[in-house]
């Protein structure tokens, strides 16, 4: 056996272990192989069964650059250290609970009950070193997608609360575990968005400080904020830490951030919610449940309650009232969003979002962005293969909830469908750009076989 994979990082920017995919001759059989680098370091190579471009993957550290990886012999899975499946789950709808070596996470199917705890995606996530769950209540999730389907404009709110996804295994080895979440999007109030299906492929890697995902949606064309939107979505990652606290207290973009402060749309929606819950109009039993939940401390309420009041599937309001009330919200918010009283600002420094009006900023286009905690140094870093045209960043201490969303104002989705999203987490406050570069450069590796 003389098969050698040559791997070179011409940019010399990759500073963390990364997954590398490649092709080997069909004569190499079996699912797991031991290969050795030129420094005699052992590397486990896993066969890919559902990848159309490549047939093997390995986790490579490019400290010795380039790497020459020589296939040596097959190995059985019981002799390989890798991603572990944990038998105990925190959530009843958990599909799989994994320890990747770096992360402990729980992937859920959702339960369609229309509550925060009903969401599909990652409902628990923590670093093994830090051992702090970023989603301790299970009432929020990393990985949901929202606009244009799940917005007040469409009358259907929060996919992760109204869908039970089907999950299938694409790759199931010790180096890579890959799952496809798929479902039919429930119909809202816009006919052009009816009957659409989506899939989301999650990839988790052994001893790699990031995970990957790709969203695919049936082709669609619609309008949001009176703009034409074709095949763009909002991806939302949520985090929670309890009232008066924040998981992350800063937001930053790779080349500095152009941004506007405040969220007129959310304010107008909140005002409308307050108006509705205190009026004397007779509505059904479902509305009474929302009214009870929203007449207390509204600032600390789960923000999804605001959206869900206008969901056609929640049936708290009838369709005519949803349309009329939201038309009033949008007509006012659209004007406010375009006024010149909220100037565009630029910052080369990370932004303290919780100190700006509405604890919200709308940031300009980027492919690399991060949120971090100034005290602990822990950082969440996003690198996308295509730029999101805008971001909505919320850091709300009143409820301890925050969100990284790929959308512009008035719920206008901004991330092209099919974009690869790499998401890293770790103590990277001072070098997060280096981590983002590492993820970005993976497709540019030079790989040859001899």
N, C-alpha and C positions, 0 to 999 in steps of 0.2 A: 504494500500500500504506500504510494508516493504522492498522494494528493496533498497539495499545499495551497492554502488560501492566503494571499498577500493582501494586507489591509493597511492603508496609509491615510493619515489625516494631513493633507497638504496645508490646511489652514493652521494646524497646530493649536486649535482652540478647544478641543475636547478634553476636559479635565476630570470627568467622572466616568465610572463604568457605564457603558452604553450597549444596547442590543444591536447586533450587526447581523443582517440577513445576507445569504449568499447561496449560490448553486454549486452542487458537487455532482460528479458523474452518477448516472443511474446504477452503476455497478456497486455503489456504496449502499448496502442494505441496512436495515435496522433503524430503530428510532433514536438511539442514544449512542454517541461516540465520544471517546476521549481523544482530544488533540493536544499537541504540545507546542508552545511558542519556542522561538529561538533561544529563550532563556530557560527552557525546560519547565515552564510553568504549565500546569494541567488546566485545560479548558474543556468544559462539557458542551457538546454540540447536540442540539435537539432537532429532529426532523419536523418539518412543517407539512401538515396534511391538507390545509385549505387555503394556501397562499398561491395565487396564480403566477407570481413572479419568481419566487425563491423556494428552495426545498430544505434549507437548514437555517438555524439561528444559534448564535452564541453570545454570551456577555463578555465584552472585551474591555480591558483597561489599556489605554494607549500611552501609558507612561513610557514604554519603549516603542517609539514610533519610527518606522513602521513595524507592524506585527506580521510575522510569518507563522501561520497556523497549520501544523502538519497533522493530518488525521492518522491515528495510530491503531485503536481497537474499539470494539463495541463494549458497552457496559450496561448492566441491568439497573433498573430504576431504584431498586432497594439499596444500591451502593452509591447513590447520587444525593448530595445535599441540594435542596431546592425549595421551591414554594411549597408550603405546607397547608393542608386543609384542616381547619379547626372544627371539631364536631359541635361544640356549643355555640348557639346563636343568641344574640340579644333580641332580635325582632322575629315575630312569628312568620313574616313573609320573606325572611332571608333566604336567598337562593344558595349563596356560598359565603363562607367566612374564611378569609385567607390570611396567612402570614407570609409576606413576600421576602422576609429577611430584613427589609427596611420598614415596611408598613404592616399594620394590622387593620384590615378593612372588611366591611360587610356589604355585599351587593344584594339589593332587595328587588323584589318583583312589583311591589306596591299592592294595595288591596282595594283601590277604587272606592273607598268610603268617603272621599272628599275632605279629608282632614290632613293636617301637616304630617301626621304620622303615617299617612297613606302613600307617601311618595316612593317611586322607584328610583334606583340609582344607588349611590353610596350613602347610606344613612349612618354609618359609623366609620371613622377614619382617624388613625393616629400613627405617629412615628414610634417605632419600638424603643428608641432611645429616650424620647421625651415621655412616652406613655401618658399622653393627654389627648382625650377624644375631642376632636374639633366639632363633633355633632353629638354631644352627650345625650340629648333628649330623644333623638330619633325623630324629631318633628321637622327636620329640614334635610336637605340632600345636596350632595355634589353631583352634578351631571344632568340636571333637568334642562329641557329646552322649552322656550316659551313663545315669543312672537314668531310669526304672525298668528299662529293658531290659538294660542292660549292667552289672549289679552282681553281687556274689557271691550275693546273695539269689536272683537269677534264674538263676544258673549260666551266664551268658554275659558275658564281660568285654571291654570296649573295642571299640566298634563300628569304630573307625578301624583296628583290627588284623584284623578278620574280614570286611570288606566291600570290594568294589570298586564304587565308585559310578558310575552313569551321569551324564554331564554334558551339558547342553544349553545353548545360548546363547539368552538372552532378549533382551538388548540388546547391540549391538556397534558402538558409536560412539566418537568421540574423547573425549566428555564423560562418558559412562557405559558401563561394561561390566558386564553382569549375567549371572550363570551360575546354573543350577539343578543342584544335586547331588541325586540321587535313588537310592533303593535299597530292597530288601526287607530288613527286620531278621531275621537268623537266629533261629530258634526256640531259646529256652533251656528252663528247667525249669518255667515257669509257663504253663499252657495258655491263660489269658486274654490273654497277650501274644503268642500265636502269629499268624503271617500278617500282621503289620503292616508298612506301608510308610511311608517318610518322604521329605521333600524339604527342601532347604535352599537358599534364594536368597541369593547373595552379590552385593553391589553395590559397585563400586569407582568413584570419581569423580576427575576430573582436577583436580589441584592443590587437593584438599580434604584436611585432616589427619585424616580418619576414614573408615572403611568401615562398611557396614551388612549385616545379615543377618536372616533370618526362618526359623524352623524350623516345619514343619508335619508332624504325625504323624497317622496314622489314629486315630480315637477309641479310647480304652482306659480301663479301670477295673481297678485292682489294689490291693494293699496293700503297703506298705513300712514297716518299723519298726512293724508292727501298726496302721498308719494307712491309711485309705482315700485313694488317690491317683487322681485323674481328670484326664487331659490335662495333666500337669505333668512337666517333664523337668529333668535336670541338664545344663547347658551348661558345658563345661570348656575354658579357655584355658591352655595350658602354655607355660612359658618355661624356658630353660636357659642356664647360663653357665660350666659346669665346676665341679669339686669345689672347695669353699671359697669360692665366689663366689655372688652373687645379682644377677640383672638388676634386681630391685626389692627394697628392704629395708624398705618400709613399706606398710601398707594403711590406707585412710581411707574413710569414708562421708560423704555430703554434710552431714548434720545431726548428726554425731557417730555413734559406733558402740557399740551394745550387743553384747556378745560374751562367749563362754565360751572358756577356754583348754583345750587338750589334745584328744586324740582316742582315747577308750577303745576304740572299734570297731577302729581301725587297729592299736592295740596288741594287742588280742586276736587279730586276724587274723594279725599278725606272729608272735605266740607260737604260733599254730596251725601256721603255715608251718614254723617251727623244729622244732616237735614232729614234724611229718610227715616232714621231710627227714632227721631223725636216727633215726627208728624203723627196725625191721628187717623191716617188712612188705614182701612181694614185690609189685612193681608192674611195669608195662610199660616199654618203651624210652623212651616219651615222658616218663614221670616221671623217668627217669634224667637226661634233659637238663635238666630243671628243678632236680633235686637238685644237679647239678654247678654250675649257675649260682647257686644259693642257699646254698651251703655255704662261700662265701668271705666277703667283707666285705658282709654283708647290709645294713648301714646305707647303703652307697653304691650298692647295686644299683638298677637301674631298677625303680621302684615297681610298674610294671605286671606284673612277674614275680610279685609277691605275689598280685595279682588273678587272673592268668591260670592259676595253678596250679589254681584252682577253676572254670575255664571248661569247660563241657561240650564245647565245640568243640575244646579243646586235647587232651582225652582223656588227660590225665595221671592223673586219678583217675576211677573209674567213677561213674555217677550216684548210686548208693546212698551211696558214701563222700562225695561232694560234699554231698549233703543232710544226712548225719549230722554231718560235721565243721562245716558252716556253721550247723547248728542249735545246736551247742555254742557257736560264736563269738557268734551273735546273742543267745542266751539270757543270756549273761554281759554282753555289751556293752550290751544294752538296759537292763539293771539299772543298770550303771555310768553310763550317759548320763543317767539320771534322778535320781541321787543329788544331795544338796545340798552335797557337798564341792567342787564346781566352781561357784563363785558367778558369777552374771551381773555383768559389770562394764560401766561406761560410760566412754567416753573422748571428749573433744573434740579430742584430738590424734591424729595418725596413729600406728598401732600397729606396734611392732617385733615382727613375728610370729616371727622366728627366735629370739627370746629367751624365748618362752613354752614351756611343756611341749609336747613333740611337734612343735614348730615349726608349730603349727596353731591357728587360731581358727575358731569358728563364729559368724558375725555375724548380726545381725537384719535385718529387711526394709529394702530400699532400692531406689530407681530409679537412683541415681547413686553410683558408687563409683570408687575409683582405687587403683592401686599405683604407687609412685614410688621413684626412687633418690635418696637424700639427697645423694650426692656429685655426680652428674651433672645432677640435676634432671629427667631423662627420666621421663615418666609415661605409663601406660596407663590410659585412662578409659573406663568403661562407663556408658551411659545406656540404660535399657530403657523401653519404652512401658507395661509393666506391672511392678509391683514383684515381684522375686523374694522369696519369703517368708523366705529365709535364704541364707547363703553359707558355703562352706568355703574358707578361705584358707590355703595352705601355702607357706612359704618355708623350704626345707630346704638349708642350706649344705653338709651332708655330701656331697650329690650335685650341688648346684648347680641342682636342679630346683624349680620352684614352679608353683602352680596357683591360678587363680581359678575357683571352681566354684559354680554356682547350686543348692546343696543344703544341707539341714540334716544333723544327725547321723545316723549309720547309713545313709548313702547315700540319704536321703529327698529326692527331687527337689522343687524349689520354684519353678521358673519356668514360668508358664503357656505352653502351646503357642501359637504364633502371635504371640508378643511380638516387636516390632522391637528389635533390639540395635544401637545405634551405638557404635563403638569407636574412640576417638581415641588417637594416640600422638605425643608430642613433648615439648619442654622446658617442661612445664606444672606443675611441682611447686607453685609458689607461686600459680598461678591456675587450677588444674584445675577448680574449681567453675564458673568463668566459661566454660570450654570445655564442661563438661557442660550448663550452661544453654543455651549456643548450640545444641547438638544437640537438646535437649528442645523448644526453641521453634519449630523448623522447621514442625511441623504447624499452629502457631498464626498463621503469617503470613497477613496479609489480602491476597488476590489478586483483582484485578478486571481486566476487559478492556474496551477501548473502541475 
